Amino acid sequence: MAKFKFIAQQDQSDCGVACLAMVLAHYGSQVPLHRLRRESGTDKQGTSAYGLKIALEGYGFDCLAVEADNTVWQDPDMSFPAIAHVIKEGDQLHYLVVYGLEGDQLLIADPAEAKIQMSLADFASIWTGVLLIPTPGENYQIQVHKSKGLSQFFSLIMDNKILLAKIILASIVVIAISIGSSFYFQVLIDQLIPRNNYHWLNVFSLGLLAAYLAMVIFKYIRSKLLVILGQEMSQTIMLDYFNHVLDLPLDFFTNRQAGDIISRFLDANKIVNALGSASITLVLDVGMAVIVGLTLAWQNGFLFLLTLLSLPFYFLAIYRFVKPLDQANREEMSSQSQLNAKIIEYLQGIESLKTNNYTTAAKQAVRFQFLVTMRDALITAVLEIKQESIKELVGLLTTSLTLWYGAYLVMQGQLTLGQLITYNALVVYFTGPLQNIFKLQASLQEAGVANQRLNEVLEIDSEYASNQYGIYTNNLKKEISICQLSFAYNINQITLEDINLTIPYGQKVALVGPSGSGKSSLAKLLVALHRPQTGQICFEDLAINDLKIQSLRERIYYLPQDNFIIKGSLYNNLVLDQEDQISFGRIEYVMNQLDLRDFALSHSLGLDQPLEEGGQNLSGGQKQRIVLARALLRDADIYILDEATSAMDPILEKQVVSYLLSLDKTIIFIAHHLPLVAQFDRVILLDQGRIVGDGDQQTLLQQSELYQAMYGQDQTGGDSDE
């Protein structure tokens, strides 16, 4: 039991999946956390016990879910390890693994901390009683999915081999001057001063000054080249990560906090720093330690042997701090990501914070998380300081003993004073590289943790991976057919169930229903932002899974409720990256139809007028018309518009909807303003994930009590456009 493998959680919501990973590791399997997140239905709120049970059974385990008390631990049929549900620090729901019992002490692996022991009484005070007891079933098979280590990035160094060669060359010059200048003391003390040789004293001293000047120049060149090397590696690692994130499925973003994603982007710096240090240390510091070591041995073998006696103590200092530093780094990165998430959350909701007088509570929440982050950072820093202090002490003791013993040798005539001074000057160039090699351990450890966190994202398949060989089409003027479709965001609740629907091309369809009935979810499925659990979506002879996603989204334009306005000009917001494909005549026509022309002309810069981030200098109706104009400029075959006119005044809304209905396009319009949908060919009513009504508005008013109730409660007015 003492060898039970501990796996730390990567994020605040990962405790359940980390417990899953530990149970699987105990039985020989190695599964990445991102895969376990998906299989257990983990989201921003965490994982349910049911989700953990389903995931374990998916790997061939028999998993018994019970509500028990402390007597279960002494039960002879009790099987370890088990996953227990607890409440930590008053209100924090948490999972941990109980992997054994020794006396009255439970052996616990807490994914947020480490392996600990806890008395039965103390454990009972935090345990909810919920316990999952997994045992391998007949169908269990060991699965090993190995993640890539830091070695995956070494190719980046070789991609910059010319730059690295220049750094090495500059470093060799610096090393040569450093070693050579050390012998100046020996020549000065043993040769020049005793003989009063002024000529050679001037020659050697001027040579030393020239050498020092050259060393400073080459150090400057090396430092500059190192910065460039770091930037080259940063560009590859950080941009590859960001590009990969943008290509991930939408559920990746819905199930994670923004702070977790951003913190991993910042973690890449730790990898870059470690790789830069490793490339120089492995090539130069190792080489320098060998060359200077041989020189020291040539100077005096006994003194060099005394110097070598310090090495075991350096290794001991490293070994002692490996596990504590690894755990501290994980906790620091995790708490930093939680702090980022809170700050981002509050900044995004600043308007609601102010209107609800919640700013004081927000400040307190951020302050609390900031203090947690500072505490974790202090723990890491103290461990590093302790380790460095021990290394420094070993170095100082070694230097003192060397000088002490060397002085004896000088007194006995076995060593000249110049040789001792030179040895002492050279030993710095031996112990310095060794310390750099030893310091690399902490840097590589930190980078290793950062790499694991990056891999949790980089190993997730992009949304394009499943159909990279799909069909590209420039025509989806086809009938939409949805057959027996079901979809759920997690395994605990079905969002859409048994949806069967056919929409002929060119039909104007209003999609209505109570909040949470699945309207937006169905829209996102039609553009492959999500994948259904069962069923199929087809466009006549083309199945959605057979189409390239990029092609699908060119022909079907989905306009979500969130109005995405970038900081830039009105023109840039309208065309985005399509400026070469959209004429000014087309822009002017669409703006006229959406009553945007006067808005553009009201500013002296016209289409070049600046828009702030998120459209903060715009009204709700203005933002909706801009993003709707952007959509119509794309000239798609099918438009899915989610509450696209809800912030417009009634007159303008009716005008805009009339224009939309005049287009030779399929229009699927998600609406809450029911009198407006009377103009549509067809109204589809959703409730609790099912289609409960389908027809024109008059038919639904006659046949559906739900629609009658919604219609009666509907308010004909919209939010003001000003």
Secondary structure, DSSP 8 states (H G I E B T S, - for coil): -TT------SSTT-HHHHHHHHHHHHTT-B--HHHHHHHHT-BTTB--HHHHHHHHHHTTEEEEEEE--GGGGG-TT--SSEEEEEEETTTEEEEEEEEEEETTEEEEE-TTS-EEEEEHHHHHHHEEEEEEEEEE-TT----B-----GGGGHHHHHHTHHHHHHHHHHHHHHHHHHHHHHHHHHHIIIIIHHHT-HHHHHHHHHHHHHHHHHHHHHHHHHHHHHHHHHHHHHHHHHHHHHHHHHTS-HHHHHTS-HHHHHHHHHHHHHHHHHHHHHHHIIIIIHHHHHHHHHHHHHH-HHHHHHHHTTHHHHHHHHHHHHHHHHHHHHHHHHHHHHHHHHHHHHHHTHHHHHHTT-HHHHHHHHHHHHHHHHHHHHHHHHHHHHHHHHHHHHHHHHHHHHHHHHHHHHHTTSS-HHHHHHHHHHHHHHHHHHHHHHHHHHHHHHHHHHHHHHHHHHTS--TTGGGTT-B--S---S-EEEEEEEE-SBTTB-SEEEEEEEE-TT-EEEEE-STTSSHHHHHHHHTTSS--SEEEEEETTEEGGGB-HHHHHHHEEEE-SS----SEEHHHHHHTT-TTT--HHHHHHHHHHTT-HHHHHTSTTGGG-EE-GGGTTS-HHHHHHHHHHHHHHT--SEEEEESTTTTS-HHHHHHHHHHHHHSSSEEEEE-S-GGGGGGSSEEEEEETTEEEEEE-HHHHHHH-HHHHHHHHH--S------
